[in-house]
Amino acid sequence: MIKGLYEAHLPVSNHSNSIDFYKKLGLEAAYQNEKLAFLLG
């Protein structure tokens, strides 16, 4: 479980899988399109 994270910029090879991964950690997508996502916890 993530206890705190202020900001991170992470280039990834699979955008969709990365969003799913961070959602499983408890983050929620505040905004997303085909190349960019902002997730909040």
C-alpha distance matrix in Angstrom:
0.0 3.8 6.2 9.1 11.1 14.7 16.1 16.2 19.0 18.4 21.4 20.6 23.1 21.9 20.9 20.3 18.1 16.0 15.6 14.8 12.0 10.3 11.1 9.4 6.0 7.5 9.9 13.6 16.6 19.0 21.5 22.2 25.3 26.3 25.4 23.0 19.8 18.2 14.7 13.5 10.4
3.8 0.0 3.8 5.6 7.3 11.0 12.5 13.0 16.1 16.0 19.3 19.2 22.1 21.2 19.9 19.9 18.1 15.3 14.9 15.0 12.3 9.7 11.2 10.7 6.9 7.8 8.8 12.5 15.2 17.1 19.6 20.5 23.7 24.9 23.7 20.9 17.8 15.8 12.6 11.1 8.2
6.2 3.8 0.0 3.8 7.1 10.4 13.0 14.3 17.8 18.4 22.0 22.3 25.4 24.7 23.1 23.2 21.7 18.8 18.1 18.4 16.0 13.1 14.2 14.0 10.3 10.2 11.0 14.4 17.2 18.4 21.2 22.7 26.1 27.6 26.3 23.2 20.1 17.5 14.4 12.1 8.9
9.1 5.6 3.8 0.0 3.8 6.7 9.6 11.4 15.1 16.3 20.1 20.9 24.4 23.9 22.1 22.7 21.6 18.3 17.6 18.7 16.5 13.2 14.6 15.3 11.6 11.4 10.9 13.9 16.1 16.7 19.4 21.0 24.4 26.1 24.4 21.2 18.2 15.3 12.7 10.4 8.0
11.1 7.3 7.1 3.8 0.0 3.8 5.9 7.7 11.5 13.0 16.8 18.0 21.6 21.5 19.6 20.6 19.9 16.3 15.8 17.5 15.4 12.0 14.1 15.4 12.0 12.0 10.5 13.2 14.6 15.1 17.2 18.6 21.8 23.4 21.3 18.1 15.4 12.7 10.7 9.1 8.1
14.7 11.0 10.4 6.7 3.8 0.0 3.8 7.1 10.6 13.2 16.8 18.8 22.5 22.5 20.3 21.7 21.5 17.9 17.1 19.4 17.8 14.3 16.2 18.1 15.1 14.6 12.4 14.2 15.0 14.5 16.4 18.1 21.2 23.1 20.8 17.4 15.0 11.9 10.9 9.3 9.5
16.1 12.5 13.0 9.6 5.9 3.8 0.0 3.8 7.0 9.8 13.4 15.6 19.4 19.7 17.4 19.3 19.4 15.7 15.2 18.0 16.6 13.4 15.7 17.9 15.3 15.3 12.5 14.0 13.9 13.6 14.6 15.8 18.5 20.1 17.6 14.2 12.3 9.8 9.7 9.4 10.7
16.2 13.0 14.3 11.4 7.7 7.1 3.8 0.0 3.8 6.2 9.8 12.1 15.9 16.6 14.8 17.1 16.9 13.2 13.4 16.4 14.8 12.1 15.0 17.1 14.8 15.6 12.9 14.6 14.2 14.6 14.9 15.2 17.4 18.3 15.5 12.6 11.3 9.8 10.0 11.0 12.4
19.0 16.1 17.8 15.1 11.5 10.6 7.0 3.8 0.0 3.8 6.7 9.6 13.3 14.4 12.7 15.6 15.9 12.3 13.0 16.3 15.2 13.1 16.1 18.4 16.8 17.7 14.8 16.0 14.6 15.1 14.5 14.0 15.5 15.9 12.6 10.2 10.0 9.7 11.0 13.0 15.0
18.4 16.0 18.4 16.3 13.0 13.2 9.8 6.2 3.8 0.0 3.8 6.1 9.9 11.2 10.2 13.2 13.0 9.6 11.2 14.3 12.9 11.7 15.0 16.8 15.6 17.3 14.8 16.2 14.9 16.2 15.4 14.1 15.2 14.9 11.8 10.2 10.2 10.9 11.7 14.3 16.0
21.4 19.3 22.0 20.1 16.8 16.8 13.4 9.8 6.7 3.8 0.0 3.8 7.0 9.2 8.7 12.3 12.5 9.8 11.9 15.0 14.1 13.7 16.8 18.7 18.1 19.9 17.4 18.3 16.5 18.0 16.4 14.4 14.6 13.3 10.0 9.7 10.9 12.7 14.1 17.1 19.1
20.6 19.2 22.3 20.9 18.0 18.8 15.6 12.1 9.6 6.1 3.8 0.0 3.8 5.6 6.2 9.5 9.2 7.1 10.0 12.5 11.7 12.3 15.2 16.7 16.8 18.9 16.9 17.8 16.1 18.3 16.8 14.2 14.2 12.4 9.9 10.3 11.2 13.6 14.4 17.6 19.3
23.1 22.1 25.4 24.4 21.6 22.5 19.4 15.9 13.3 9.9 7.0 3.8 0.0 3.8 6.4 9.3 8.9 8.5 11.5 13.3 13.0 14.5 17.0 18.2 18.9 21.2 19.4 20.1 18.3 20.7 18.9 15.9 15.1 12.5 10.6 12.2 13.6 16.4 17.3 20.7 22.4
21.9 21.2 24.7 23.9 21.5 22.5 19.7 16.6 14.4 11.2 9.2 5.6 3.8 0.0 3.8 5.7 5.6 6.2 8.8 10.2 10.7 12.6 14.5 15.7 17.0 19.0 17.4 17.8 16.0 18.7 17.0 13.8 13.1 10.6 9.8 11.3 12.1 15.2 15.7 19.2 20.8
20.9 19.9 23.1 22.1 19.6 20.3 17.4 14.8 12.7 10.2 8.7 6.2 6.4 3.8 0.0 3.8 5.6 5.2 6.3 8.8 10.0 10.9 12.4 14.5 15.8 17.1 15.0 14.8 12.6 15.1 13.2 10.0 9.6 7.7 6.9 7.9 8.4 11.7 12.5 16.2 18.2
20.3 19.9 23.2 22.7 20.6 21.7 19.3 17.1 15.6 13.2 12.3 9.5 9.3 5.7 3.8 0.0 3.8 5.4 5.3 6.4 8.7 10.3 10.7 12.6 14.7 15.8 14.1 13.6 11.7 14.7 13.2 10.1 10.0 8.4 9.3 10.0 9.6 12.7 12.7 16.2 17.9
18.1 18.1 21.7 21.6 19.9 21.5 19.4 16.9 15.9 13.0 12.5 9.2 8.9 5.6 5.6 3.8 0.0 3.8 5.5 5.1 6.1 8.8 9.9 10.7 12.7 14.7 13.7 14.2 13.2 16.6 15.7 13.1 13.6 12.1 12.3 12.7 11.9 14.3 13.6 16.7 17.7
16.0 15.3 18.8 18.3 16.3 17.9 15.7 13.2 12.3 9.6 9.8 7.1 8.5 6.2 5.2 5.4 3.8 0.0 3.8 5.4 5.0 6.4 8.6 9.9 10.9 12.9 11.5 12.4 11.5 14.6 14.1 11.9 13.0 12.1 11.4 10.9 9.6 11.6 10.8 13.9 15.0
15.6 14.9 18.1 17.6 15.8 17.1 15.2 13.4 13.0 11.2 11.9 10.0 11.5 8.8 6.3 5.3 5.5 3.8 0.0 3.8 5.4 5.4 6.2 8.7 10.0 10.9 9.0 9.0 7.9 11.3 10.9 9.1 10.9 11.0 11.0 9.7 7.5 9.2 8.2 11.3 12.7
14.8 15.0 18.4 18.7 17.5 19.4 18.0 16.4 16.3 14.3 15.0 12.5 13.3 10.2 8.8 6.4 5.1 5.4 3.8 0.0 3.8 5.6 5.1 6.3 8.8 10.0 9.5 9.8 9.7 13.5 13.7 12.0 13.8 13.6 14.2 13.4 11.2 12.6 10.7 13.2 13.7
12.0 12.3 16.0 16.5 15.4 17.8 16.6 14.8 15.2 12.9 14.1 11.7 13.0 10.7 10.0 8.7 6.1 5.0 5.4 3.8 0.0 3.8 5.5 5.2 6.7 9.2 9.2 10.9 11.5 15.1 15.7 14.4 16.3 16.1 15.9 14.8 12.5 13.4 11.2 13.2 13.1
10.3 9.7 13.1 13.2 12.0 14.3 13.4 12.1 13.1 11.7 13.7 12.3 14.5 12.6 10.9 10.3 8.8 6.4 5.4 5.6 3.8 0.0 3.8 5.3 5.0 6.7 5.7 8.0 9.0 12.3 13.5 12.9 15.6 16.1 15.6 13.6 10.7 10.6 7.9 9.5 9.4
11.1 11.2 14.2 14.6 14.1 16.2 15.7 15.0 16.1 15.0 16.8 15.2 17.0 14.5 12.4 10.7 9.9 8.6 6.2 5.1 5.5 3.8 0.0 3.8 5.3 5.1 4.7 5.8 7.6 11.1 12.7 12.5 15.4 16.4 16.6 14.7 11.4 11.2 8.1 9.3 9.1
9.4 10.7 14.0 15.3 15.4 18.1 17.9 17.1 18.4 16.8 18.7 16.7 18.2 15.7 14.5 12.6 10.7 9.9 8.7 6.3 5.2 5.3 3.8 0.0 3.8 5.3 7.2 9.2 11.3 14.9 16.5 16.2 18.8 19.4 19.6 18.0 14.9 14.8 11.6 12.3 11.1
6.0 6.9 10.3 11.6 12.0 15.1 15.3 14.8 16.8 15.6 18.1 16.8 18.9 17.0 15.8 14.7 12.7 10.9 10.0 8.8 6.7 5.0 5.3 3.8 0.0 3.8 5.9 9.2 11.8 14.8 16.9 17.1 20.0 20.8 20.5 18.3 15.1 14.3 10.8 10.8 8.8
7.5 7.8 10.2 11.4 12.0 14.6 15.3 15.6 17.7 17.3 19.9 18.9 21.2 19.0 17.1 15.8 14.7 12.9 10.9 10.0 9.2 6.7 5.1 5.3 3.8 0.0 3.8 6.6 10.0 12.6 15.3 16.1 19.5 21.0 20.9 18.4 14.8 13.3 9.6 8.7 6.4
9.9 8.8 11.0 10.9 10.5 12.4 12.5 12.9 14.8 14.8 17.4 16.9 19.4 17.4 15.0 14.1 13.7 11.5 9.0 9.5 9.2 5.7 4.7 7.2 5.9 3.8 0.0 3.8 6.8 9.2 11.8 12.9 16.3 18.1 17.8 15.0 11.4 9.6 5.8 5.2 4.4
13.6 12.5 14.4 13.9 13.2 14.2 14.0 14.6 16.0 16.2 18.3 17.8 20.1 17.8 14.8 13.6 14.2 12.4 9.0 9.8 10.9 8.0 5.8 9.2 9.2 6.6 3.8 0.0 3.8 6.2 9.0 10.5 14.1 16.3 16.6 13.8 10.1 8.4 5.2 5.2 6.2
16.6 15.2 17.2 16.1 14.6 15.0 13.9 14.2 14.6 14.9 16.5 16.1 18.3 16.0 12.6 11.7 13.2 11.5 7.9 9.7 11.5 9.0 7.6 11.3 11.8 10.0 6.8 3.8 0.0 3.8 5.4 6.7 10.3 12.9 13.3 10.5 6.9 5.9 4.3 6.4 8.9
19.0 17.1 18.4 16.7 15.1 14.5 13.6 14.6 15.1 16.2 18.0 18.3 20.7 18.7 15.1 14.7 16.6 14.6 11.3 13.5 15.1 12.3 11.1 14.9 14.8 12.6 9.2 6.2 3.8 0.0 3.8 7.0 10.7 13.9 14.1 10.9 7.7 5.5 5.4 6.4 9.7
21.5 19.6 21.2 19.4 17.2 16.4 14.6 14.9 14.5 15.4 16.4 16.8 18.9 17.0 13.2 13.2 15.7 14.1 10.9 13.7 15.7 13.5 12.7 16.5 16.9 15.3 11.8 9.0 5.4 3.8 0.0 3.8 7.1 10.6 10.9 8.0 5.6 5.1 7.1 9.4 12.9
22.2 20.5 22.7 21.0 18.6 18.1 15.8 15.2 14.0 14.1 14.4 14.2 15.9 13.8 10.0 10.1 13.1 11.9 9.1 12.0 14.4 12.9 12.5 16.2 17.1 16.1 12.9 10.5 6.7 7.0 3.8 0.0 3.8 6.9 7.7 5.5 4.1 6.2 8.4 11.6 14.9
25.3 23.7 26.1 24.4 21.8 21.2 18.5 17.4 15.5 15.2 14.6 14.2 15.1 13.1 9.6 10.0 13.6 13.0 10.9 13.8 16.3 15.6 15.4 18.8 20.0 19.5 16.3 14.1 10.3 10.7 7.1 3.8 0.0 3.8 5.6 5.4 6.4 9.5 11.9 15.3 18.6
26.3 24.9 27.6 26.1 23.4 23.1 20.1 18.3 15.9 14.9 13.3 12.4 12.5 10.6 7.7 8.4 12.1 12.1 11.0 13.6 16.1 16.1 16.4 19.4 20.8 21.0 18.1 16.3 12.9 13.9 10.6 6.9 3.8 0.0 3.8 6.1 8.2 11.9 14.1 17.8 20.8
25.4 23.7 26.3 24.4 21.3 20.8 17.6 15.5 12.6 11.8 10.0 9.9 10.6 9.8 6.9 9.3 12.3 11.4 11.0 14.2 15.9 15.6 16.6 19.6 20.5 20.9 17.8 16.6 13.3 14.1 10.9 7.7 5.6 3.8 0.0 3.8 7.1 10.7 13.3 17.0 20.1
23.0 20.9 23.2 21.2 18.1 17.4 14.2 12.6 10.2 10.2 9.7 10.3 12.2 11.3 7.9 10.0 12.7 10.9 9.7 13.4 14.8 13.6 14.7 18.0 18.3 18.4 15.0 13.8 10.5 10.9 8.0 5.5 5.4 6.1 3.8 0.0 3.8 7.0 10.0 13.5 16.8
19.8 17.8 20.1 18.2 15.4 15.0 12.3 11.3 10.0 10.2 10.9 11.2 13.6 12.1 8.4 9.6 11.9 9.6 7.5 11.2 12.5 10.7 11.4 14.9 15.1 14.8 11.4 10.1 6.9 7.7 5.6 4.1 6.4 8.2 7.1 3.8 0.0 3.8 6.3 9.9 13.1
18.2 15.8 17.5 15.3 12.7 11.9 9.8 9.8 9.7 10.9 12.7 13.6 16.4 15.2 11.7 12.7 14.3 11.6 9.2 12.6 13.4 10.6 11.2 14.8 14.3 13.3 9.6 8.4 5.9 5.5 5.1 6.2 9.5 11.9 10.7 7.0 3.8 0.0 3.8 6.7 10.3
14.7 12.6 14.4 12.7 10.7 10.9 9.7 10.0 11.0 11.7 14.1 14.4 17.3 15.7 12.5 12.7 13.6 10.8 8.2 10.7 11.2 7.9 8.1 11.6 10.8 9.6 5.8 5.2 4.3 5.4 7.1 8.4 11.9 14.1 13.3 10.0 6.3 3.8 0.0 3.8 6.8
13.5 11.1 12.1 10.4 9.1 9.3 9.4 11.0 13.0 14.3 17.1 17.6 20.7 19.2 16.2 16.2 16.7 13.9 11.3 13.2 13.2 9.5 9.3 12.3 10.8 8.7 5.2 5.2 6.4 6.4 9.4 11.6 15.3 17.8 17.0 13.5 9.9 6.7 3.8 0.0 3.8
10.4 8.2 8.9 8.0 8.1 9.5 10.7 12.4 15.0 16.0 19.1 19.3 22.4 20.8 18.2 17.9 17.7 15.0 12.7 13.7 13.1 9.4 9.1 11.1 8.8 6.4 4.4 6.2 8.9 9.7 12.9 14.9 18.6 20.8 20.1 16.8 13.1 10.3 6.8 3.8 0.0
